[in-house]
Amino acid sequence: MLAKTYGKLQTESPLSPYRAFVVQFRTETNVARGQVSGRVEHVVSGQATHFTSVKELLAFIGHVLSTVRAPPR
């Protein structure tokens, strides 16, 4: 499945660094139980925050994506 997904990604539009994030999870994270916490950072702007739930993680990503714009080509 990974190979198929990887091949599919190659045919889609390029991934923009303006939409890239680094996510670090704390050691106590347990995805199966819905327990996630850590730190997320937007690669280009350097904006970062800590999160203690998937909701907080996605809220930060959504906020950054709605405010940070890639330069015109």
N, C-alpha and C positions, 0 to 999 in steps of 0.2 A: 504494500500500500504506500509506503514511503517513496519508493521509486516512482510510482505512478504520479503521486502528488508532486514530486520534484520535477518530473518531466512536464507536467501541466504548468507549473510556475514559470518554466523557461519560455513558454509560448505567450504568456500574458505580458502586459505592460511592465516596464522596469519599476522596481521598488524605489521610492524616493526616500532619501535620508531625512527629509523634512517630516516624514511620517514614521520615523524609527525611534524605538524606545529600548532601554535596557531595563530589565526587571530582575531584581534579586529577591529571592525568597528566604525567609528565616528558616533555620533548621527545624523548628517546631511546626512548619507548614504541613498540613495533611489534606491534600486535595480531595481524597475520597470522602473525608468528613466535612468538606466545605470550609476548612480552617486554613486561611491563607493570610500571610502578613509578610511585609518586607519593604522594599524601596523601589521606586520607579523613577527613571530619568529620561527626559527627552534628549535625544542625541545632539541635535543641532543647537537648541536654545540653552540647554543645561538646566532647564526647569526640573525640579525634582521634589518628591514628597514621599513620606512613609505611608503605608496603607495597612489596614487590619482586616480588610474584607475584599472580595471580588468587586463589590459595589463601589468601594472607594477607589480601587485600582482603575476600573473602567470610567468612573467619573473624572478622574484626573486626565486620563488619556483623551476622553471626549472633550474636555475643556481645552487642552492643549491643541488638539486637532482643529478646533473651531476658532482658535485665535492666532495660531502660527501659520503664516502663508509662505509657500515657496516663491522664490523670485521668478519673475516672468522669463520665459525662454527667448 
